[in-house]
Amino acid sequence: MDRTGEDLERNKKRWENWISKHPDLFTSVHRGKDWAQLEIGVKDVTEKLSLKRGEKFLDGGCGSGIFLTELIKKAQVDAMVFDFSASKIRFAKENFPQINFLIAPVEAMPFKSFCFDKILCYNVLHCLDDWKRALDEFLRISKAGGKILIGDLPSTRHRHRMYLDSLIGLLSSIGNLGKLKEKWDYIED
């Protein structure tokens, strides 16, 4: 196995371990289990990519699929989605059977060149050892004049609202230790 293959296997094991500890829809989106925060992220991405109905859209590293399903509802794009985690894809298919999820690594996508109008890679690249290879792949599959959005957090104006919501939730949980523990369950060991 070459270096890239070793890196992919290591990343798969790390991600599968994370999923096994946190088997819920919000694991791959953010750590709040909060629909309002999810909506903030969806609005931010929709605005940044100027998503329009019918555009060919790719979510590279879709995780549980929750972010994409909300994005499809809002922007009505023609979406293709994938993640390299077989466990997460099984989980996504169980929860969103109407979407065709694929299993593939971001560093070697199974798509023709120049086929997507808009591409999203959200909360993925920091997990990769060879993120430059992933960027090359996104450039390869993007149409001329297309847009690629790579990121981990929403813009500042949206992020402040997410932080405030999290702080309010944390403060209101202090009186309930069970609820407080739930909020901190997403911290890796």
FENKAPE-V724100 format. One record per run of one state. SS is the DSSP state (A for helix, B for strand, O for the rest). FROM is the first residue (numbers start at 1). TO is the last residue. Records with the same first field share a line. If there is no record, write none. Layout:
SS=FROM-TO / FROM-TO
This chain:
O=1-2 / 22-34 / 50-55 / 61-65 / 76-77 / 84-85 / 96-100 / 104-115 / 123-124 / 128-130 / 152-155 / 174-176 / 185-189
A=3-21 / 35-49 / 66-75 / 86-95 / 125-127 / 131-141 / 156-173 / 177-184
B=56-60 / 78-83 / 101-103 / 116-122 / 142-151
